[in-house]
Amino acid sequence: MQPQTNSELKQEFEKVVDLLIQIESAREAISSRLKDIKSEYGIEIPVARRVANVMRKNSRAEEEEKWNEFNELLDSVT
């Protein structure tokens, strides 16, 4: 590789590292918020995370369909 290419490549990797640091920071912030939700409202973390994901993806209908399928299967075996 040429020196200029090495320098450009290094800059690209530094950008990736910066993004990875941001991701890690965001994950820590999310975990902290979920813990706050649990302590303030008594909502379990997996439930709170799922609600947030459904809100983010705007996929309530899809979740309700999964829940209906689950209930139908449970009804059929109980």
The first five atom37 places (N, CA, C, CB, O) and aatype in JSON, in Angstrom:
{
  "aatype": [12, 5, 14, 5, 16, 2, 15, 6, 10, 11, 5, 6, 13, 6, 11, 19, 19, 3, 10, 10, 9, 5, 9, 6, 15, 0, 1, 6, 0, 9, 15, 15, 1, 10, 11, 3, 9, 11, 15, 6, 18, 7, 9, 6, 9, 14, 19, 0, 1, 1, 19, 0, 2, 19, 12, 1, 11, 2, 15, 1, 0, 6, 6, 6, 6, 11, 17, 2, 6, 13, 2, 6, 10, 10, 3, 15, 19, 16],
  "atom_mask": [
    [1, 1, 1, 1, 1],
    [1, 1, 1, 1, 1],
    [1, 1, 1, 1, 1],
    [1, 1, 1, 1, 1],
    [1, 1, 1, 1, 1],
    [1, 1, 1, 1, 1],
    [1, 1, 1, 1, 1],
    [1, 1, 1, 1, 1],
    [1, 1, 1, 1, 1],
    [1, 1, 1, 1, 1],
    [1, 1, 1, 1, 1],
    [1, 1, 1, 1, 1],
    [1, 1, 1, 1, 1],
    [1, 1, 1, 1, 1],
    [1, 1, 1, 1, 1],
    [1, 1, 1, 1, 1],
    [1, 1, 1, 1, 1],
    [1, 1, 1, 1, 1],
    [1, 1, 1, 1, 1],
    [1, 1, 1, 1, 1],
    [1, 1, 1, 1, 1],
    [1, 1, 1, 1, 1],
    [1, 1, 1, 1, 1],
    [1, 1, 1, 1, 1],
    [1, 1, 1, 1, 1],
    [1, 1, 1, 1, 1],
    [1, 1, 1, 1, 1],
    [1, 1, 1, 1, 1],
    [1, 1, 1, 1, 1],
    [1, 1, 1, 1, 1],
    [1, 1, 1, 1, 1],
    [1, 1, 1, 1, 1],
    [1, 1, 1, 1, 1],
    [1, 1, 1, 1, 1],
    [1, 1, 1, 1, 1],
    [1, 1, 1, 1, 1],
    [1, 1, 1, 1, 1],
    [1, 1, 1, 1, 1],
    [1, 1, 1, 1, 1],
    [1, 1, 1, 1, 1],
    [1, 1, 1, 1, 1],
    [1, 1, 1, 0, 1],
    [1, 1, 1, 1, 1],
    [1, 1, 1, 1, 1],
    [1, 1, 1, 1, 1],
    [1, 1, 1, 1, 1],
    [1, 1, 1, 1, 1],
    [1, 1, 1, 1, 1],
    [1, 1, 1, 1, 1],
    [1, 1, 1, 1, 1],
    [1, 1, 1, 1, 1],
    [1, 1, 1, 1, 1],
    [1, 1, 1, 1, 1],
    [1, 1, 1, 1, 1],
    [1, 1, 1, 1, 1],
    [1, 1, 1, 1, 1],
    [1, 1, 1, 1, 1],
    [1, 1, 1, 1, 1],
    [1, 1, 1, 1, 1],
    [1, 1, 1, 1, 1],
    [1, 1, 1, 1, 1],
    [1, 1, 1, 1, 1],
    [1, 1, 1, 1, 1],
    [1, 1, 1, 1, 1],
    [1, 1, 1, 1, 1],
    [1, 1, 1, 1, 1],
    [1, 1, 1, 1, 1],
    [1, 1, 1, 1, 1],
    [1, 1, 1, 1, 1],
    [1, 1, 1, 1, 1],
    [1, 1, 1, 1, 1],
    [1, 1, 1, 1, 1],
    [1, 1, 1, 1, 1],
    [1, 1, 1, 1, 1],
    [1, 1, 1, 1, 1],
    [1, 1, 1, 1, 1],
    [1, 1, 1, 1, 1],
    [1, 1, 1, 1, 1]
  ],
  "atom_positions": [
    [[0.83, -1.19, 0.0], [0.0, 0.0, 0.0], [0.87, 1.25, 0.0], [-0.94, 0.0, 1.21], [1.99, 1.26, 0.52]],
    [[0.35, 2.26, -0.59], [1.06, 3.53, -0.63], [0.82, 4.28, 0.67], [0.61, 4.37, -1.83], [-0.2, 4.08, 1.33]],
    [[1.77, 5.15, 1.05], [1.6, 5.91, 2.3], [0.28, 6.69, 2.36], [2.75, 6.87, 2.46], [-0.35, 6.76, 3.42]],
    [[-0.13, 7.27, 1.23], [-1.39, 8.03, 1.22], [-2.56, 7.09, 1.49], [-1.58, 8.77, -0.13], [-3.48, 7.42, 2.24]],
    [[-2.52, 5.91, 0.87], [-3.58, 4.92, 1.08], [-3.62, 4.49, 2.54], [-3.37, 3.7, 0.17], [-4.7, 4.35, 3.11]],
    [[-2.44, 4.27, 3.14], [-2.38, 3.88, 4.55], [-3.0, 4.95, 5.43], [-0.94, 3.62, 4.98], [-3.73, 4.64, 6.37]],
    [[-2.72, 6.2, 5.14], [-3.26, 7.31, 5.91], [-4.77, 7.39, 5.76], [-2.62, 8.63, 5.48], [-5.49, 7.57, 6.75]],
    [[-5.26, 7.24, 4.55], [-6.71, 7.26, 4.31], [-7.39, 6.1, 5.0], [-7.01, 7.23, 2.8], [-8.46, 6.25, 5.6]],
    [[-6.78, 4.93, 4.91], [-7.34, 3.75, 5.54], [-7.38, 3.91, 7.06], [-6.54, 2.5, 5.17], [-8.35, 3.53, 7.71]],
    [[-6.31, 4.48, 7.61], [-6.27, 4.72, 9.05], [-7.42, 5.65, 9.46], [-4.9, 5.33, 9.47], [-8.07, 5.42, 10.48]],
    [[-7.66, 6.69, 8.67], [-8.75, 7.61, 8.99], [-10.1, 6.92, 8.95], [-8.74, 8.78, 8.02], [-10.97, 7.19, 9.78]],
    [[-10.27, 6.02, 7.99], [-11.53, 5.27, 7.9], [-11.72, 4.38, 9.13], [-11.56, 4.41, 6.63], [-12.81, 4.31, 9.69]],
    [[-10.64, 3.71, 9.55], [-10.74, 2.88, 10.75], [-10.99, 3.71, 11.99], [-9.48, 2.06, 10.93], [-11.71, 3.28, 12.89]],
    [[-10.4, 4.91, 12.06], [-10.65, 5.78, 13.21], [-12.12, 6.19, 13.26], [-9.75, 7.03, 13.13], [-12.69, 6.32, 14.35]],
    [[-12.73, 6.4, 12.11], [-14.16, 6.72, 12.07], [-14.99, 5.54, 12.58], [-14.6, 7.1, 10.62], [-15.96, 5.72, 13.32]],
    [[-14.6, 4.34, 12.17], [-15.31, 3.14, 12.64], [-15.17, 3.01, 14.15], [-14.77, 1.88, 11.93], [-16.15, 2.7, 14.84]],
    [[-13.97, 3.23, 14.66], [-13.75, 3.16, 16.11], [-14.62, 4.19, 16.83], [-12.25, 3.39, 16.45], [-15.23, 3.87, 17.85]],
    [[-14.69, 5.4, 16.3], [-15.55, 6.43, 16.91], [-17.01, 5.98, 16.95], [-15.44, 7.75, 16.14], [-17.7, 6.17, 17.95]],
    [[-17.47, 5.38, 15.87], [-18.85, 4.88, 15.84], [-19.06, 3.74, 16.83], [-19.21, 4.41, 14.43], [-20.1, 3.68, 17.48]],
    [[-18.09, 2.86, 16.96], [-18.2, 1.76, 17.93], [-18.26, 2.3, 19.35], [-17.01, 0.8, 17.78], [-18.99, 1.77, 20.19]],
    [[-17.51, 3.36, 19.63], [-17.55, 3.99, 20.95], [-18.94, 4.59, 21.19], [-16.46, 5.09, 21.08], [-19.48, 4.47, 22.29]],
    [[-19.5, 5.22, 20.17], [-20.85, 5.78, 20.3], [-21.88, 4.69, 20.56], [-21.23, 6.57, 19.05], [-22.79, 4.86, 21.37]],
    [[-21.74, 3.56, 19.87], [-22.67, 2.44, 20.07], [-22.58, 1.95, 21.51], [-22.35, 1.28, 19.09], [-23.61, 1.73, 22.16]],
    [[-21.36, 1.78, 22.0], [-21.18, 1.3, 23.37], [-21.8, 2.28, 24.37], [-19.69, 1.1, 23.68], [-22.46, 1.86, 25.33]],
    [[-21.6, 3.55, 24.14], [-22.16, 4.57, 25.02], [-23.69, 4.54, 24.98], [-21.66, 5.96, 24.62], [-24.34, 4.65, 26.02]],
    [[-24.25, 4.38, 23.79], [-25.7, 4.31, 23.66], [-26.26, 3.08, 24.37], [-26.11, 4.29, 22.18], [-27.3, 3.16, 25.03]],
    [[-25.58, 1.95, 24.25], [-26.03, 0.74, 24.94], [-26.03, 0.92, 26.45], [-25.15, -0.45, 24.57], [-26.95, 0.48, 27.14]],
    [[-24.99, 1.58, 26.95], [-24.93, 1.84, 28.39], [-26.07, 2.77, 28.82], [-23.57, 2.46, 28.77], [-26.67, 2.56, 29.88]],
    [[-26.36, 3.78, 28.02], [-27.45, 4.71, 28.33], [-28.8, 3.99, 28.3], [-27.45, 5.89, 27.34], [-29.65, 4.22, 29.15]],
    [[-28.98, 3.11, 27.32], [-30.23, 2.34, 27.24], [-30.39, 1.46, 28.46], [-30.26, 1.47, 25.96], [-31.47, 1.41, 29.05]],
    [[-29.33, 0.78, 28.85], [-29.4, -0.09, 30.04], [-29.74, 0.72, 31.28], [-28.07, -0.82, 30.25], [-30.53, 0.28, 32.11]],
    [[-29.15, 1.89, 31.39], [-29.44, 2.75, 32.54], [-30.9, 3.18, 32.55], [-28.53, 3.98, 32.53], [-31.54, 3.15, 33.6]],
    [[-31.43, 3.58, 31.4], [-32.84, 3.98, 31.31], [-33.76, 2.82, 31.65], [-33.17, 4.52, 29.91], [-34.75, 2.99, 32.36]],
    [[-33.43, 1.63, 31.14], [-34.27, 0.46, 31.42], [-34.26, 0.14, 32.91], [-33.78, -0.76, 30.62], [-35.3, -0.25, 33.47]],
    [[-33.12, 0.28, 33.57], [-33.05, 0.07, 35.02], [-33.91, 1.1, 35.75], [-31.58, 0.14, 35.51], [-34.58, 0.78, 36.73]],
    [[-33.87, 2.34, 35.25], [-34.7, 3.4, 35.85], [-36.18, 3.06, 35.71], [-34.41, 4.76, 35.2], [-36.96, 3.23, 36.65]],
    [[-36.57, 2.58, 34.54], [-37.97, 2.2, 34.3], [-38.37, 1.08, 35.25], [-38.18, 1.75, 32.83], [-39.46, 1.09, 35.81]],
    [[-37.48, 0.12, 35.43], [-37.78, -0.99, 36.35], [-37.94, -0.49, 37.78], [-36.67, -2.05, 36.28], [-38.9, -0.86, 38.46]],
    [[-37.03, 0.35, 38.22], [-37.11, 0.8, 39.61], [-38.27, 1.77, 39.84], [-35.8, 1.47, 40.01], [-38.88, 1.74, 40.91]],
    [[-38.58, 2.61, 38.87], [-39.64, 3.6, 39.06], [-41.03, 3.06, 38.8], [-39.39, 4.78, 38.17], [-42.0, 3.48, 39.44]],
    [[-41.15, 2.11, 37.85], [-42.47, 1.65, 37.44], [-42.71, 0.16, 37.66], [-42.68, 1.96, 36.0], [-43.82, -0.33, 37.47]],
    [[-41.67, -0.56, 38.07], [-41.82, -1.99, 38.33], [-41.97, -2.84, 37.09], [0.0, 0.0, 0.0], [-42.45, -3.96, 37.17]],
    [[-41.56, -2.31, 35.95], [-41.66, -3.05, 34.69], [-40.34, -3.78, 34.46], [-41.99, -2.1, 33.48], [-39.27, -3.18, 34.49]],
    [[-40.43, -5.08, 34.24], [-39.22, -5.86, 34.03], [-38.47, -5.38, 32.8], [-39.57, -7.36, 33.89], [-39.08, -4.95, 31.82]],
    [[-37.15, -5.43, 32.86], [-36.3, -4.91, 31.79], [-36.6, -5.55, 30.43], [-34.85, -5.13, 32.14], [-36.7, -4.82, 29.44]],
    [[-36.75, -6.89, 30.33], [-37.04, -7.46, 29.01], [-38.36, -6.95, 28.42], [-37.08, -8.97, 29.09], [-38.47, -6.75, 27.21]],
    [[-39.35, -6.73, 29.27], [-40.64, -6.22, 28.81], [-40.48, -4.77, 28.33], [-41.71, -6.31, 29.94], [-40.98, -4.41, 27.27]],
    [[-39.79, -3.96, 29.11], [-39.58, -2.56, 28.74], [-38.79, -2.47, 27.44], [-38.85, -1.81, 29.87], [-39.1, -1.63, 26.58]],
    [[-37.77, -3.31, 27.28], [-36.97, -3.3, 26.06], [-37.84, -3.69, 24.85], [-35.76, -4.26, 26.2], [-37.71, -3.12, 23.77]],
    [[-38.69, -4.67, 25.06], [-39.56, -5.12, 23.96], [-40.54, -4.03, 23.55], [-40.32, -6.39, 24.36], [-40.77, -3.8, 22.36]],
    [[-41.12, -3.36, 24.54], [-42.03, -2.26, 24.24], [-41.3, -1.17, 23.45], [-42.63, -1.66, 25.55], [-41.82, -0.66, 22.45]],
    [[-40.1, -0.83, 23.89], [-39.33, 0.2, 23.18], [-39.03, -0.23, 21.75], [-38.02, 0.51, 23.93], [-39.11, 0.59, 20.83]],
    [[-38.68, -1.49, 21.56], [-38.39, -1.97, 20.21], [-39.63, -1.95, 19.31], [-37.83, -3.39, 20.27], [-39.54, -1.6, 18.14]],
    [[-40.76, -2.33, 19.87], [-42.0, -2.29, 19.09], [-42.32, -0.85, 18.71], [-43.18, -2.93, 19.89], [-42.73, -0.58, 17.58]],
    [[-42.14, 0.07, 19.65], [-42.38, 1.48, 19.36], [-41.42, 1.98, 18.27], [-42.22, 2.33, 20.63], [-41.83, 2.7, 17.36]],
    [[-40.17, 1.58, 18.36], [-39.17, 2.03, 17.38], [-39.47, 1.5, 15.99], [-37.78, 1.58, 17.81], [-39.36, 2.23, 15.01]],
    [[-39.86, 0.24, 15.91], [-40.12, -0.39, 14.62], [-41.54, -0.14, 14.14], [-39.86, -1.87, 14.71], [-41.89, -0.47, 13.0]],
    [[-42.37, 0.43, 15.02], [-43.78, 0.64, 14.71], [-44.41, -0.68, 14.24], [-43.95, 1.73, 13.63], [-45.07, -0.73, 13.2]],
    [[-44.19, -1.73, 15.03], [-44.59, -3.07, 14.62], [-45.59, -3.71, 15.58], [-43.38, -3.96, 14.51], [-45.55, -4.91, 15.83]],
    [[-46.48, -2.89, 16.11], [-47.46, -3.42, 17.06], [-48.32, -4.52, 16.45], [-48.35, -2.29, 17.58], [-48.57, -5.54, 17.09]],
    [[-48.78, -4.32, 15.23], [-49.63, -5.33, 14.59], [-48.9, -6.66, 14.47], [-50.09, -4.84, 13.19], [-49.48, -7.72, 14.7]],
    [[-47.64, -6.6, 14.13], [-46.84, -7.82, 14.01], [-46.73, -8.51, 15.37], [-45.43, -7.5, 13.45], [-46.84, -9.74, 15.46]],
    [[-46.5, -7.74, 16.42], [-46.4, -8.3, 17.77], [-47.73, -8.9, 18.21], [-45.95, -7.23, 18.77], [-47.76, -9.97, 18.81]],
    [[-48.82, -8.22, 17.89], [-50.13, -8.74, 18.26], [-50.41, -10.05, 17.53], [-51.22, -7.71, 17.95], [-51.01, -10.96, 18.11]],
    [[-50.0, -10.16, 16.29], [-50.18, -11.4, 15.53], [-49.39, -12.53, 16.18], [-49.74, -11.21, 14.06], [-49.9, -13.65, 16.31]],
    [[-48.16, -12.26, 16.58], [-47.35, -13.28, 17.27], [-48.05, -13.71, 18.56], [-45.92, -12.74, 17.58], [-48.1, -14.9, 18.89]],
    [[-48.59, -12.72, 19.29], [-49.26, -13.02, 20.55], [-50.52, -13.86, 20.3], [-49.62, -11.72, 21.29], [-50.81, -14.78, 21.06]],
    [[-51.26, -13.54, 19.24], [-52.45, -14.32, 18.89], [-52.08, -15.75, 18.56], [-53.19, -13.68, 17.71], [-52.74, -16.69, 19.0]],
    [[-51.02, -15.93, 17.78], [-50.56, -17.28, 17.44], [-50.17, -18.03, 18.7], [-49.38, -17.23, 16.46], [-50.49, -19.22, 18.84]],
    [[-49.48, -17.35, 19.62], [-49.08, -17.96, 20.87], [-50.31, -18.4, 21.67], [-48.23, -16.99, 21.7], [-50.36, -19.53, 22.16]],
    [[-51.28, -17.5, 21.8], [-52.49, -17.82, 22.55], [-53.27, -18.97, 21.93], [-53.38, -16.59, 22.65], [-53.78, -19.83, 22.65]],
    [[-53.35, -18.99, 20.62], [-54.06, -20.09, 19.93], [-53.36, -21.43, 20.21], [-54.12, -19.83, 18.4], [-54.02, -22.43, 20.48]],
    [[-52.04, -21.43, 20.14], [-51.3, -22.66, 20.42], [-51.47, -23.07, 21.87], [-49.82, -22.48, 20.09], [-51.68, -24.25, 22.16]],
    [[-51.38, -22.12, 22.76], [-51.55, -22.43, 24.19], [-52.95, -22.97, 24.46], [-51.28, -21.18, 25.05], [-53.12, -23.93, 25.21]],
    [[-53.96, -22.35, 23.87], [-55.34, -22.81, 24.03], [-55.51, -24.24, 23.51], [-56.3, -21.88, 23.3], [-56.27, -25.02, 24.08]],
    [[-54.81, -24.57, 22.44], [-54.97, -25.9, 21.84], [-54.34, -27.01, 22.68], [-54.37, -25.91, 20.47], [-54.7, -28.18, 22.52]],
    [[-53.42, -26.65, 23.55], [-52.76, -27.7, 24.34], [-53.13, -27.66, 25.81], [-51.27, -27.56, 24.2], [-52.66, -28.49, 26.59]],
    [[-53.97, -26.73, 26.21], [-54.37, -26.7, 27.62], [-55.84, -26.98, 27.78], [-54.04, -25.35, 28.25], [-56.35, -27.0, 28.9]]
  ]
}
